């Protein structure tokens, strides 16, 4: 499933948000339509199709029916990664899921009521280290962004997302509004993909999403923006920020499964994030250089198993530079490997959009499995960066 990126990450400051699910713990541990407050009994009996959590700054929950679907992606799907083996999964019980990502206002007022922006709106992009050190969002109400009730809460670790769910569960239990045995939690990866697909089987759950990808028209970052809603009534499951899931990361197993969830007993702390947008634009043109140049991106491409250099392979490169954001088409370009499997392309100086400066590279030509790389620079003063591909036949 396209843009179903499964991030394999350690607890770090990633642009990850959370989307709530409400369900029974199940042995594992928590155009906008008019939505009304409902009684606890209506939630427990699943009579409420949609409801708003009281005193939550309008967190809207949508009923997701039980059902069976094919999880994973076919080998020929663009953007596919190893380990996404298609297999039949059954979600045995209905559950509620957040209509959108949790907004900055919803998160901060519950989990960090003492958060106070210091340099908000003073930087060119609205990013402020002072806010981030308080555990605030990366987009700290900058001049290019809307108010915190509309922007998703990002810059959140998996542990902080879990804590938010625990705080909300405790608050609703104390108020007597949460049915016995129910919790607010992160969705499992299977629940997330099932809710995202909403009965569809293609790479995208909405033709408009695919049209926007083809037109390179990225949707608004607003949790209520973009109009990209699926058949279940969930917004922005594609693109937007990455969203944490409950599971640890692992390749999919073949065979049928019911309500799967995976926890790694080795405690390697690798978690799954889904959705998101790495600003990948399919079909970037082959160019002599990107922009004015001055920075060199280089590396090698070899075949898995025997290490044979692969000539004539197309490698796409993009980054946030002194001349443009990584989502800008002008920041994208591609080059071919030479007879020794070496690629080298000049581009403008890479600068950090957040955290450490980094580049994005992709092999997506089809003869081999698609690979995305995100090498990180040791210093923003570096004028070159090197990374290497090892490709397996598709």
C-alpha positions as a Markdown table, in Angstrom:
| # | Residue | x | y | z |
|---|---|---|---|---|
| 1 | Unk | 0.0 | 0.0 | 0.0 |
| 2 | Unk | 1.6 | 3.3 | -1.1 |
| 3 | Unk | 2.6 | 5.8 | 1.5 |
| 4 | Unk | 2.3 | 3.0 | 4.0 |
| 5 | Unk | 5.9 | 3.6 | 5.0 |
| 6 | Unk | 6.9 | 1.4 | 7.9 |
| 7 | Unk | 9.5 | 3.4 | 9.8 |
| 8 | Unk | 12.0 | 1.3 | 11.7 |
| 9 | Unk | 13.1 | 3.7 | 14.4 |
| 10 | Unk | 14.4 | 4.0 | 17.9 |
| 11 | Unk | 12.8 | 6.5 | 20.3 |
| 12 | Unk | 13.8 | 9.7 | 18.6 |
| 13 | Unk | 12.5 | 13.2 | 17.7 |
| 14 | Unk | 10.7 | 12.3 | 14.5 |
| 15 | Unk | 7.8 | 14.1 | 12.9 |
| 16 | Unk | 5.4 | 11.5 | 14.3 |
| 17 | Unk | 1.9 | 12.2 | 15.6 |
| 18 | Unk | -0.6 | 10.0 | 17.2 |
| 19 | Unk | -4.1 | 9.0 | 16.1 |
| 20 | Unk | -6.3 | 7.5 | 18.8 |
| 21 | Unk | -8.1 | 4.2 | 18.9 |
| 22 | Unk | -10.6 | 3.2 | 21.6 |
| 23 | Unk | -11.2 | -0.5 | 22.1 |
| 24 | Unk | -11.0 | -3.4 | 24.5 |
| 25 | Unk | -7.3 | -3.9 | 25.6 |
| 26 | Unk | -7.4 | -7.3 | 23.9 |
| 27 | Unk | -4.6 | -8.7 | 25.9 |
| 28 | Unk | -2.1 | -6.1 | 24.5 |
| 29 | Unk | -1.5 | -3.8 | 27.4 |
| 30 | Unk | -5.0 | 3.0 | 24.6 |
| 31 | Unk | -15.9 | 17.6 | 5.1 |
| 32 | Unk | -16.1 | 17.2 | 9.2 |
| 33 | Unk | -19.6 | 16.1 | 9.9 |
| 34 | Unk | -21.7 | 17.2 | 12.9 |
| 35 | Unk | -20.9 | 15.0 | 15.9 |
| 36 | Unk | -22.8 | 14.9 | 19.2 |
| 37 | Unk | -21.9 | 13.8 | 22.7 |
| 38 | Unk | -23.1 | 10.2 | 23.4 |
| 39 | Unk | -23.7 | 8.1 | 26.5 |
| 40 | Unk | -21.3 | 5.4 | 27.7 |
| 41 | Unk | -23.8 | 2.7 | 26.8 |
| 42 | Unk | -23.9 | 3.9 | 23.2 |
| 43 | Unk | -20.2 | 3.5 | 22.9 |
| 44 | Unk | -20.1 | 0.1 | 24.5 |
| 45 | Unk | -22.9 | -1.2 | 22.4 |
| 46 | Unk | -21.3 | 0.4 | 19.3 |
| 47 | Unk | -24.5 | 2.3 | 18.5 |
| 48 | Unk | -22.6 | 5.6 | 18.2 |
| 49 | Unk | -21.2 | 5.9 | 14.7 |
| 50 | Unk | -19.2 | 9.0 | 15.6 |
| 51 | Unk | -18.8 | 10.9 | 18.9 |
| 52 | Unk | -16.7 | 13.7 | 20.4 |
| 53 | Unk | -14.7 | 13.1 | 23.6 |
| 54 | Unk | -15.9 | 15.7 | 26.1 |
| 55 | Unk | -13.5 | 18.4 | 27.3 |
| 56 | Unk | -10.9 | 17.3 | 24.7 |
| 57 | Unk | -10.8 | 20.2 | 22.4 |
| 58 | Unk | -13.0 | 18.2 | 20.0 |
| 59 | Unk | -11.3 | 14.9 | 19.5 |
| 60 | Unk | -13.7 | 13.1 | 17.2 |
| 61 | Unk | -13.9 | 9.3 | 17.2 |
| 62 | Unk | -15.3 | 7.3 | 14.2 |
| 63 | Unk | -16.6 | 3.7 | 14.5 |
| 64 | Unk | -14.6 | 1.2 | 12.4 |
| 65 | Unk | -16.5 | -2.1 | 11.7 |
| 66 | Unk | -14.9 | -5.5 | 12.0 |
| 67 | Unk | -13.8 | -7.2 | 8.8 |
| 68 | Unk | -11.2 | -9.0 | 6.8 |
| 69 | Unk | -8.6 | -7.5 | 4.4 |
| 70 | Unk | -5.3 | -8.2 | 2.7 |
| 71 | Unk | -2.5 | -6.5 | 4.6 |
| 72 | Unk | 0.8 | -5.8 | 2.8 |
| 73 | Unk | 1.6 | -4.9 | -0.8 |
| 74 | Unk | 2.3 | -6.7 | -4.1 |
| 75 | Unk | 5.9 | -6.8 | -5.4 |
| 76 | Unk | 5.1 | -4.5 | -8.3 |
| 77 | Unk | 3.8 | -1.7 | -6.2 |
| 78 | Unk | 5.8 | 1.5 | -6.4 |
| 79 | Unk | 7.4 | 2.4 | -3.0 |
| 80 | Unk | 7.1 | -1.1 | -1.7 |
| 81 | Unk | 9.6 | -2.3 | 0.9 |
| 82 | Unk | 10.9 | -5.8 | 1.7 |
| 83 | Unk | 8.9 | -7.5 | 4.4 |
| 84 | Unk | 5.4 | -6.3 | 3.2 |
| 85 | Unk | 4.2 | -9.8 | 2.4 |
| 86 | Unk | 0.5 | -9.8 | 1.4 |
| 87 | Unk | -1.5 | -11.9 | 3.9 |
| 88 | Unk | -5.1 | -12.1 | 5.1 |
| 89 | Unk | -5.9 | -10.3 | 8.3 |
| 90 | Unk | -9.1 | -10.3 | 10.3 |
| 91 | Unk | -10.1 | -7.5 | 12.7 |
| 92 | Unk | -12.5 | -9.4 | 14.8 |
| 93 | Unk | -14.1 | -6.6 | 16.8 |
| 94 | Unk | -15.3 | -3.1 | 15.9 |
| 95 | Unk | -13.3 | -0.2 | 17.4 |
| 96 | Unk | -13.3 | 3.6 | 17.4 |
| 97 | Unk | -10.5 | 5.6 | 15.7 |
| 98 | Unk | -9.6 | 9.3 | 15.7 |
| 99 | Unk | -11.1 | 11.1 | 12.7 |
| 100 | Unk | -7.8 | 13.1 | 12.4 |
| 101 | Unk | -4.4 | 13.1 | 14.0 |
| 102 | Unk | -4.3 | 14.7 | 17.5 |
| 103 | Unk | -3.8 | 18.4 | 17.2 |
| 104 | Unk | -1.2 | 20.5 | 19.1 |
| 105 | Unk | -3.9 | 22.0 | 21.2 |
| 106 | Unk | -5.5 | 18.7 | 22.1 |
| 107 | Unk | -2.1 | 17.2 | 23.0 |
| 108 | Unk | -0.5 | 20.0 | 24.9 |
| 109 | Unk | -3.5 | 21.0 | 27.1 |
| 110 | Unk | -3.8 | 17.4 | 28.4 |
| 111 | Unk | -0.2 | 16.2 | 28.4 |
| 112 | Unk | 1.8 | 19.4 | 28.9 |
| 113 | Unk | -0.5 | 22.1 | 30.4 |
| 114 | Unk | 2.5 | 24.3 | 31.4 |
| 115 | Unk | 3.9 | 24.5 | 27.8 |
| 116 | Unk | 4.6 | 28.1 | 26.9 |
| 117 | Unk | 5.8 | 29.1 | 23.4 |
| 118 | Unk | 8.9 | 31.5 | 23.7 |
| 119 | Unk | 10.0 | 32.3 | 20.1 |
| 120 | Unk | 6.9 | 31.3 | 18.2 |
| 121 | Unk | 6.3 | 33.2 | 15.0 |
| 122 | Unk | 9.8 | 34.8 | 15.1 |
| 123 | Unk | 11.6 | 32.3 | 12.8 |
| 124 | Unk | 11.3 | 32.2 | 9.1 |
| 125 | Unk | 9.8 | 28.7 | 9.2 |
| 126 | Unk | 8.2 | 28.8 | 12.7 |
| 127 | Unk | 10.7 | 26.2 | 14.0 |
| 128 | Unk | 12.1 | 26.9 | 17.5 |
| 129 | Unk | 14.6 | 24.9 | 19.6 |
| 130 | Unk | 13.1 | 26.6 | 22.7 |
| 131 | Unk | 9.7 | 25.0 | 22.0 |
| 132 | Unk | 11.2 | 21.7 | 21.1 |
| 133 | Unk | 13.2 | 21.5 | 24.3 |
| 134 | Unk | 9.9 | 21.8 | 26.2 |
| 135 | Unk | 8.5 | 18.9 | 24.3 |
| 136 | Unk | 6.5 | 21.2 | 22.1 |
| 137 | Unk | 5.8 | 20.8 | 18.3 |
| 138 | Unk | 8.4 | 21.3 | 15.6 |
| 139 | Unk | 6.1 | 23.7 | 13.9 |
| 140 | Unk | 5.7 | 26.1 | 16.8 |
| 141 | Unk | 3.0 | 28.3 | 15.4 |
| 142 | Unk | 5.3 | 29.9 | 12.8 |
| 143 | Unk | 4.1 | 32.6 | 10.6 |
| 144 | Unk | 3.4 | 30.2 | 7.7 |
| 145 | Unk | 1.2 | 27.9 | 9.9 |
| 146 | Unk | -2.2 | 28.1 | 11.5 |
| 147 | Unk | -3.2 | 28.0 | 15.1 |
| 148 | Unk | -2.4 | 25.0 | 17.3 |
| 149 | Unk | -6.0 | 23.7 | 17.2 |
| 150 | Unk | -5.5 | 22.9 | 13.5 |
| 151 | Unk | -1.9 | 21.8 | 13.2 |
| 152 | Unk | -1.1 | 18.1 | 14.1 |
| 153 | Unk | 1.0 | 17.5 | 17.2 |
| 154 | Unk | 4.3 | 16.2 | 15.8 |
| 155 | Unk | 7.8 | 15.9 | 17.3 |
| 156 | Unk | 6.4 | 13.2 | 19.6 |
| 157 | Unk | 8.1 | 10.0 | 20.7 |
| 158 | Unk | 6.3 | 6.7 | 21.0 |
| 159 | Unk | 6.5 | 6.9 | 24.7 |
| 160 | Unk | 4.9 | 10.4 | 24.9 |
| 161 | Unk | 2.1 | 9.2 | 22.5 |
| 162 | Unk | 1.5 | 6.3 | 24.9 |
| 163 | Unk | 1.5 | 8.6 | 27.9 |
| 164 | Unk | -1.1 | 10.9 | 26.2 |
| 165 | Unk | -3.4 | 7.8 | 25.7 |
| 166 | Unk | -2.9 | 6.8 | 29.4 |
| 167 | Unk | -3.8 | 10.3 | 30.6 |
| 168 | Unk | -6.9 | 10.5 | 28.4 |
| 169 | Unk | -8.0 | 7.0 | 29.6 |
| 170 | Unk | -7.6 | 8.0 | 33.2 |
| 171 | Unk | -9.5 | 11.3 | 32.7 |
| 172 | Unk | -12.4 | 9.6 | 31.0 |
| 173 | Unk | -12.6 | 6.8 | 33.6 |
| 174 | Unk | -12.6 | 9.3 | 36.4 |
| 175 | Unk | -15.5 | 11.2 | 34.7 |
| 176 | Unk | -17.4 | 7.9 | 34.3 |
| 177 | Unk | -17.5 | 8.3 | 30.5 |
| 178 | Unk | -15.4 | 5.2 | 29.5 |
| 179 | Unk | -17.1 | 1.8 | 29.3 |
| 180 | Unk | -15.7 | -0.8 | 31.7 |
| 181 | Unk | -12.7 | -2.6 | 30.1 |
| 182 | Unk | -12.1 | 0.0 | 27.4 |
| 183 | Unk | -9.0 | 2.1 | 26.9 |
| 184 | Unk | -7.7 | 4.8 | 24.6 |
| 185 | Unk | -4.5 | 3.6 | 23.0 |
| 186 | Unk | -2.5 | 3.7 | 19.8 |
| 187 | Unk | -3.9 | 1.5 | 17.0 |
| 188 | Unk | -2.1 | -1.7 | 16.1 |
| 189 | Unk | -0.4 | -1.7 | 12.7 |
| 190 | Unk | -3.1 | -4.1 | 11.4 |
| 191 | Unk | -5.9 | -1.8 | 12.7 |
| 192 | Unk | -4.2 | 1.2 | 11.2 |
| 193 | Unk | -3.9 | -0.3 | 7.7 |
| 194 | Unk | -7.4 | -1.8 | 7.9 |
| 195 | Unk | -8.8 | 1.6 | 8.8 |
| 196 | Unk | -6.7 | 3.4 | 6.2 |
| 197 | Unk | -7.8 | 1.0 | 3.3 |
| 198 | Unk | -11.5 | 1.2 | 4.3 |
| 199 | Unk | -12.4 | -1.6 | 2.0 |
| 200 | Unk | -10.2 | -0.5 | -0.9 |
| 201 | Unk | -7.4 | -2.7 | -2.4 |
| 202 | Unk | -5.3 | -0.3 | -4.5 |
| 203 | Unk | -2.2 | 1.7 | -3.5 |
| 204 | Unk | -4.3 | 4.6 | -2.3 |
| 205 | Unk | -7.7 | 4.7 | -0.5 |
| 206 | Unk | -9.0 | 7.7 | -2.5 |
| 207 | Unk | -8.5 | 8.5 | -6.2 |
| 208 | Unk | -7.9 | 12.1 | -5.2 |
| 209 | Unk | -4.8 | 11.1 | -3.2 |
| 210 | Unk | -3.3 | 9.4 | -6.3 |
| 211 | Unk | -4.1 | 12.5 | -8.4 |
| 212 | Unk | -2.4 | 14.7 | -5.9 |
| 213 | Unk | 0.7 | 12.5 | -5.9 |
| 214 | Unk | 0.8 | 12.6 | -9.7 |
| 215 | Unk | 0.3 | 16.3 | -9.8 |
| 216 | Unk | 2.9 | 16.8 | -6.9 |
| 217 | Unk | 0.2 | 18.6 | -5.0 |
| 218 | Unk | 0.9 | 18.0 | -1.3 |
| 219 | Unk | -2.1 | 18.5 | 0.9 |
| 220 | Unk | -2.3 | 21.1 | 3.7 |
| 221 | Unk | -0.7 | 20.2 | 7.1 |
| 222 | Unk | -3.9 | 21.2 | 8.9 |
| 223 | Unk | -5.6 | 18.2 | 10.6 |
| 224 | Unk | -8.8 | 19.4 | 8.9 |
| 225 | Unk | -7.3 | 20.3 | 5.6 |
| 226 | Unk | -6.9 | 18.6 | 2.2 |
| 227 | Unk | -10.3 | 16.9 | 1.9 |
| 228 | Unk | -8.5 | 13.6 | 1.7 |
| 229 | Unk | -11.1 | 11.5 | 3.5 |
| 230 | Unk | -11.6 | 7.7 | 3.1 |
| 231 | Unk | -14.8 | 5.6 | 3.1 |
| 232 | Unk | -14.7 | 5.2 | 6.9 |
| 233 | Unk | -14.6 | 9.0 | 7.3 |
| 234 | Unk | -10.9 | 9.2 | 8.4 |
| 235 | Unk | -8.8 | 12.2 | 7.2 |
| 236 | Unk | -5.2 | 12.2 | 6.0 |
| 237 | Unk | -4.3 | 8.6 | 6.4 |
| 238 | Unk | -2.0 | 9.2 | 3.4 |
| 239 | Unk | 0.6 | 12.0 | 3.4 |
| 240 | Unk | 0.7 | 14.4 | 6.3 |
| 241 | Unk | 2.8 | 13.4 | 9.4 |
| 242 | Unk | 3.8 | 9.9 | 10.3 |
| 243 | Unk | 1.6 | 8.2 | 12.9 |
| 244 | Unk | 2.8 | 5.9 | 15.6 |
| 245 | Unk | 1.3 | 2.4 | 16.0 |
| 246 | Unk | 1.4 | 0.1 | 19.0 |
| 247 | Unk | 3.6 | -2.6 | 17.5 |
| 248 | Unk | 7.3 | -3.2 | 17.4 |
| 249 | Unk | 8.7 | -3.5 | 13.9 |
| 250 | Unk | 9.0 | -6.9 | 12.2 |
| 251 | Unk | 8.6 | -8.2 | 8.6 |
| 252 | Unk | 5.1 | -9.5 | 8.0 |
| 253 | Unk | 4.5 | -13.3 | 8.3 |
| 254 | Unk | 2.7 | -15.2 | 5.6 |
| 255 | Unk | -0.6 | -16.9 | 6.4 |
| 256 | Unk | -3.9 | -15.8 | 7.9 |
| 257 | Unk | -3.9 | -13.8 | 11.2 |
| 258 | Unk | -6.6 | -12.5 | 13.5 |
| 259 | Unk | -6.0 | -9.2 | 15.4 |
| 260 | Unk | -2.2 | -9.5 | 15.0 |
| 261 | Unk | 0.1 | -7.4 | 17.2 |
| 262 | Unk | 3.9 | -7.8 | 17.6 |
| 263 | Unk | 6.0 | -7.1 | 20.6 |
| 264 | Unk | 9.7 | -7.8 | 20.3 |
| 265 | Unk | 10.9 | -9.7 | 23.4 |
| 266 | Unk | 14.5 | -8.5 | 22.8 |
| 267 | Unk | 13.3 | -5.0 | 23.7 |
| 268 | Unk | 15.2 | -3.4 | 20.8 |
| 269 | Unk | 12.7 | -0.5 | 21.0 |
| 270 | Unk | 12.0 | -0.4 | 17.2 |
| 271 | Unk | 8.5 | 0.9 | 16.7 |
| 272 | Unk | 6.2 | 1.2 | 13.6 |
| 273 | Unk | 5.0 | 4.5 | 12.2 |
| 274 | Unk | 2.6 | 4.6 | 9.3 |
| 275 | Unk | 1.3 | 7.1 | 6.8 |
| 276 | Unk | 3.5 | 10.2 | 6.4 |
| 277 | Unk | 5.2 | 11.8 | 3.6 |
| 278 | Unk | 8.9 | 11.9 | 2.8 |
| 279 | Unk | 8.3 | 14.3 | 0.0 |
| 280 | Unk | 9.1 | 11.7 | -2.6 |
| 281 | Unk | 8.1 | 12.7 | -6.1 |
| 282 | Unk | 8.1 | 9.8 | -8.6 |
| 283 | Unk | 9.8 | 10.4 | -11.9 |
| 284 | Unk | 12.2 | 13.1 | -11.1 |
| 285 | Unk | 14.2 | 14.0 | -14.2 |
| 286 | Unk | 17.8 | 13.0 | -14.8 |
| 287 | Unk | 19.8 | 16.2 | -14.5 |
| 288 | Unk | 23.5 | 17.3 | -14.7 |
| 289 | Unk | 23.1 | 18.9 | -11.3 |
| 290 | Unk | 20.4 | 20.2 | -9.0 |
| 291 | Unk | 20.2 | 24.0 | -8.7 |
| 292 | Unk | 23.4 | 25.9 | -8.3 |
| 293 | Unk | 25.4 | 23.1 | -6.9 |
| 294 | Unk | 28.2 | 23.3 | -4.4 |
| 295 | Unk | 27.4 | 20.1 | -2.4 |
| 296 | Unk | 28.2 | 16.6 | -3.7 |
| 297 | Unk | 26.0 | 13.5 | -3.1 |
| 298 | Unk | 27.7 | 10.3 | -4.1 |
| 299 | Unk | 27.7 | 6.5 | -3.5 |
| 300 | Unk | 27.6 | 3.1 | -5.1 |
| 301 | Unk | 24.9 | 0.6 | -6.2 |
| 302 | Unk | 25.6 | -3.1 | -5.9 |
| 303 | Unk | 23.6 | -6.3 | -6.3 |
| 304 | Unk | 22.7 | -8.2 | -3.2 |
| 305 | Unk | 24.4 | -11.6 | -2.7 |
| 306 | Unk | 27.5 | -11.2 | -4.9 |
| 307 | Unk | 28.2 | -7.5 | -4.6 |
| 308 | Unk | 28.4 | -6.9 | -8.4 |
| 309 | Unk | 28.4 | -3.2 | -9.3 |
| 310 | Unk | 25.3 | -2.2 | -11.2 |
| 311 | Unk | 25.7 | 0.2 | -14.1 |
| 312 | Unk | 23.0 | 2.4 | -15.6 |
| 313 | Unk | 20.8 | 2.4 | -12.5 |
| 314 | Unk | 18.7 | 5.5 | -11.9 |
| 315 | Unk | 19.0 | 7.1 | -8.4 |
| 316 | Unk | 16.8 | 9.9 | -7.3 |
| 317 | Unk | 18.1 | 12.5 | -4.8 |
| 318 | Unk | 16.3 | 15.3 | -2.9 |
| 319 | Unk | 16.9 | 17.3 | 0.2 |
| 320 | Unk | 16.2 | 20.6 | 2.0 |
| 321 | Unk | 18.8 | 23.0 | 0.7 |
| 322 | Unk | 19.8 | 26.6 | 0.7 |
| 323 | Unk | 17.7 | 27.0 | -2.5 |
| 324 | Unk | 14.5 | 25.2 | -1.6 |
| 325 | Unk | 12.4 | 22.9 | 0.6 |
| 326 | Unk | 12.7 | 19.1 | 0.0 |
| 327 | Unk | 9.1 | 19.1 | -1.2 |
| 328 | Unk | 9.9 | 21.5 | -4.0 |
| 329 | Unk | 10.3 | 19.9 | -7.5 |
| 330 | Unk | 13.4 | 22.0 | -8.1 |
| 331 | Unk | 15.0 | 20.3 | -5.1 |
| 332 | Unk | 14.7 | 16.9 | -6.8 |
| 333 | Unk | 16.8 | 15.3 | -9.5 |
| 334 | Unk | 18.1 | 11.9 | -10.6 |
| 335 | Unk | 21.4 | 10.5 | -12.0 |
| 336 | Unk | 22.6 | 7.2 | -13.4 |
| 337 | Unk | 25.4 | 5.0 | -12.1 |
| 338 | Unk | 28.5 | 4.6 | -14.2 |
| 339 | Unk | 30.2 | 1.3 | -15.3 |
| 340 | Unk | 31.5 | 0.8 | -11.8 |
| 341 | Unk | 28.1 | 1.3 | -10.2 |
| 342 | Unk | 29.1 | 4.7 | -8.9 |
| 343 | Unk | 26.7 | 7.8 | -8.9 |
| 344 | Unk | 27.6 | 11.4 | -8.1 |
| 345 | Unk | 25.4 | 14.5 | -8.4 |
| 346 | Unk | 26.0 | 18.1 | -7.4 |
| 347 | Unk | 23.3 | 20.0 | -5.6 |
| 348 | Unk | 23.0 | 23.1 | -3.4 |
| 349 | Unk | 24.2 | 23.0 | 0.2 |
| 350 | Unk | 22.0 | 20.8 | 2.4 |
| 351 | Unk | 20.7 | 22.6 | 5.5 |
| 352 | Unk | 18.6 | 21.2 | 8.3 |
| 353 | Unk | 14.8 | 21.5 | 8.1 |
| 354 | Unk | 14.7 | 20.0 | 11.6 |
| 355 | Unk | 17.3 | 18.0 | 13.6 |
| 356 | Unk | 20.4 | 16.9 | 11.8 |
| 357 | Unk | 20.8 | 17.8 | 8.1 |
| 358 | Unk | 20.0 | 14.9 | 5.9 |
| 359 | Unk | 19.3 | 13.8 | 2.3 |
| 360 | Unk | 16.8 | 11.5 | 0.7 |
| 361 | Unk | 17.7 | 8.9 | -2.0 |
| 362 | Unk | 15.5 | 6.4 | -3.8 |
| 363 | Unk | 15.9 | 3.5 | -6.3 |
| 364 | Unk | 12.5 | 3.1 | -7.9 |
| 365 | Unk | 13.1 | 1.8 | -11.4 |
| 366 | Unk | 11.4 | -1.6 | -11.0 |
| 367 | Unk | 14.1 | -4.2 | -12.0 |
| 368 | Unk | 15.1 | -4.4 | -8.3 |
| 369 | Unk | 13.1 | -3.9 | -5.1 |
| 370 | Unk | 12.4 | -0.2 | -4.3 |
| 371 | Unk | 14.8 | 1.2 | -1.7 |
| 372 | Unk | 14.6 | 4.5 | 0.2 |
| 373 | Unk | 17.7 | 5.8 | 2.1 |
| 374 | Unk | 18.0 | 8.8 | 4.5 |
| 375 | Unk | 21.7 | 9.4 | 5.3 |
| 376 | Unk | 22.4 | 12.0 | 8.0 |
| 377 | Unk | 25.3 | 14.5 | 7.9 |
| 378 | Unk | 27.7 | 14.7 | 10.8 |
| 379 | Unk | 27.8 | 18.4 | 10.6 |
| 380 | Unk | 25.9 | 21.2 | 8.8 |
| 381 | Unk | 29.3 | 22.3 | 7.5 |
| 382 | Unk | 29.8 | 19.2 | 5.5 |
| 383 | Unk | 30.0 | 19.8 | 1.7 |
| 384 | Unk | 29.5 | 16.1 | 0.7 |
| 385 | Unk | 27.6 | 13.0 | 1.7 |
| 386 | Unk | 28.1 | 9.4 | 0.7 |
| 387 | Unk | 25.7 | 6.5 | 0.9 |
| 388 | Unk | 25.4 | 3.1 | -0.7 |
| 389 | Unk | 22.6 | 0.9 | -2.2 |
| 390 | Unk | 22.4 | -2.9 | -2.1 |
| 391 | Unk | 19.6 | -4.0 | -4.4 |
| 392 | Unk | 17.7 | -7.3 | -4.5 |
| 393 | Unk | 15.8 | -8.5 | -7.7 |
| 394 | Unk | 12.1 | -7.5 | -7.7 |
